[in-house]
């Protein structure tokens, strides 16, 4: 019987932070139903967004968000907050994702650990809020729009790119559940008072756009996992997602890799459970000093 089960220890909090696109769901979230609704090929949309960013020396996230609004207006597609949530309901996930959260929560609790799940994504928080899994997240830190008094999207309110993802790790670390409070995030908090030390964090992402966040978590003593699709269509002259993940391991940017399969007994499921076990063991050993 474990110490927690004997009533000798209170559960500790462990945070798992996830990227979204390519991590929990294949592709980019706009490609599931938003771009098809507009009748725009995904290749054409992203090429135009990248061209706008380059021509204006502009952040790529802001460029794609502005282009989404522009194209929707041109096509007469409604862009209320509820419309974006509806597009989120069409998102399909990697195998096992929808059943994963409750199952992994129950596993962790048996080890004396209370799990928090957080999203840190360059995608759109409105889309994610509309998905079948949104209720499992303590925070959805993702790009989002500002709305007018009629609920119509009019401007980018928040753009999360691959470098500023790292600030949201500190928000999780300090228990800050918003994107606007910059006073508390810069305030000194003794390590023992932080709700989630980095040593009790796991970051799961799909590749290069997650490198700064992964490096930060590893540097601070947490664990990182890079996932890849087992059903990727080969791209002539380009490395596969698996090869990119292996490269991240070789360069010391990520600890472990696994196919993006969240079903019970998969390599990813087993890896996450081992990390949960390891964190609990380290916490218990620290008490023996």
N, C-alpha and C positions, 0 to 999 in steps of 0.2 A: 504494500500500500504506500502511495506517495505521501510526502509530508503534507501537501495541501489537503489530501483526502482525509488525513487524520485530524485536520483542523489546526495544524501547527503553523500554517503559513497562509497569508492572504494571497489572492491571485495577483500577479504582476501584469502590467499592461505592455503589450507588444504591438507595434504598428507595422502593417504591411502597406507600402505605397506602390501603386500601379500606374504605369502609363496606360493609355487606353487603346489607341489605334495600333494595331499590330501586336498588341499584348493580350487584351481581352477579346478583341474582335478583329477579324481580318480587314486589311485595307484601311482607308480613311473613312470616317463616319459619314462624310458628305456623299460618298459614293454609293451608299446603300439605297437611298431613295431620293435625296434632295437633288442631286445632279440629274438622275433619270427624270425627275419631275420637270426639270428645266429643259430637258432634251439636249443636254450638253455632255459630250464625251469627257470622261475624267482626265484623259491625257491633255485635251485642249484646255480644260479649266486650269489645271495646275501649271501648264506652260504659260498661260496668260498671267496667272498670279505671280509666277516667278519673274516674268518680264516686267510687270508693274513694279515689283520690289527693286529690281535692278535699275530700271529707268529713273526711279525716284530715290535711290539709296534708302530704301524703306525696309522696315522689319517685315519678313516674309509672312508672319502671322497676321499682321495688320493688313497686308496686301490681300491675302485670301479672304479675310473677313469683309473688307470693302468690296471685293469683287462679288462675293455672295449676295450682298445687298443690291449691288448694281444689276446683276443678272436677274435676280428675282423681280426687281421692279420692271425691267425690260420685258420679262415674260409674263408679267401680271400675276405672279405667285405671291400669296399672302406671307408676310414675315412677322406675324405676331409671335410673342413668346410661346403661346400654345401650339403654333404651327411647328416651331422648331422642336418642341417636345414630341409632337406627333411623328416627326421624322426620326427621332430617337427610338420610338417604339418599333421601327422597322429594322433596327440594327440586329444582325445575327452574330452570335458569338462563336468563339472556338469551342471545341468539344468539352463538355463538362462544366462550363463556366456557371451556368444558372444554378446548378446543385452544389457547387463548390463551397460557397461562403458559409452556409449553415453547417455543412459537414466539417469544414476546417475549424470553425468556431467551437464546435462540440469537441473535436479532437484536442484543441488547445486547452480548453477548460479542464479537461481530464488531466492535463499536465500542470494545472495551476496557473494558467495564463489566460488573460482576457484579451482578445484580439480587437484591434481597431483596423478598419480598412479605409484607405484614403486614395483618391484619384489625384494625380498631378499630370495634366495633359495639355498639349497645345491645341487639342480639339475644343469643341464647344460644350460648355456646361449645360446649356439648355437641351442639347441632344442627349447628353448623358443622363440628365434628370428624367428624361422620358423613357429610359430603358427599363427593362424588367428587373435589372439588378441594382438600380439606384438606391433602394432602401437600405442596402447593406453598407453604404459608405458614411463614415463619420464626416468627411469633408469631400466635396467635389471641387478641387482647385483646377479650374480649366478656363480657357478664354471665354469671353461672353460679351453680349451686347448691352448697350444702354437703350431704354425704350421710352417713347414719348407717352403722353398722358392717355393715349388710346391703346397702349401696349404694343406699338409697332416699333420694330428695331430701327434705330436711326444712326447709331455710332458704336464704335468698339469701346466697351467699358473696361475690358481687361484682355491683354494679350500675353499669353504665357509661351515663351520660346524655350529652346533647349538650354540656354544658360540661366535664365531666371527661374527655372524649375527648382534650383537649389534653395532659394529663399523659402520655399514652401516646406522643405524638409525642416528648416528651423522653426517654422510656424507649428508643425506637428510636434517637434521637440519641446516647444514651450507651451503647447496647448492653446495656440491661437487659432480660432475657427473662422477667420475672415481674411480678406486680402488687403484691407485698407489700413489696418492698425500698424503703423510703422514705429510707433513709440515703444510698444511692448516688445516688438521683435528686437529692438536695439538695447533694451534694458537688460542689465546684468541679473541673471537668476542663478543662484548656486546650483551646481550640478545635481545635488541630491533632491532639489525641489522641482526639477523639470519633470513633467508628466511622462515623457517618453525619451529616455536617453538614446543616443544614436546606437549604442550597443544592443538596444532592443528594437532595432529597425531592420526590415527586409525591404529591398527595393526590387521590383520586377518590371523590366522594360524589354524592348525589342531591338535595341541597337544603338546606332551612332547618335541619335538625337537625345539619348538618355545618358550619354557618357559623363557629362559634368555631374549629374545627380548621382550616378553610380559611383564615381570617384569620390564624391563627398561622403557618401554613406560608408564606403570602404575605409576611407581615411579616418573617419570618426569611430570605427570599430563595429559597424553594422555589416550586413551581408547583402550581396547582390546576385540576381539571377537574370540572365538574358534568355529570352524565348524566341523561337522561330517557327514558322509554319512548315509542317511536314508535307503540305500539298502545294508548295510554291511552284508556279510556272517558271521554268528556266528562262533566263534572259541572256541572249547571246552576248558574249564578251563581258558580262558582269558577274561578280561573285554571288553565290547563293546566300540566302539569309543564314544558313548554317555556317558557311565559310566566314561570314562577317562576325558571327558570334564567336567562332573559334579564334578569330583575330583579336577580339576583345579580351579573351582569356590570356592569349599569348602576351599581350601588352599590359597585363595586370590591371585592366579596367573593370573586370567583372570576375566574380568568384566561380559561378556555375552556369551551365547552359542546359536547356531542355526544350523539347518540342512544346508548342503552346497547346497542350492537352491537359485539361484540369480534371479529368475523370479520376475516380478513386483507383489507386494502384499505378497510375502513370508515373513516368520519371519525374515530372514536375511536382506532382502530388507528394511523391516520396521525398524529394529534395526539400520541399517546404516543411514537411513534418520533421525531417532530420534537423533542420535549422531551428524549429520551435523547441525540439528536445534539447538541442545544444544550448540555446539561450537559457532554458530553465536550469540546466546542469551548471552553467557558468554562474548563474545567480545564486544557486544553492552553495556552490563551492566558495563563493565570496563571503558567505555568512560563516564559514568555518575558520576564517583567518583569526 
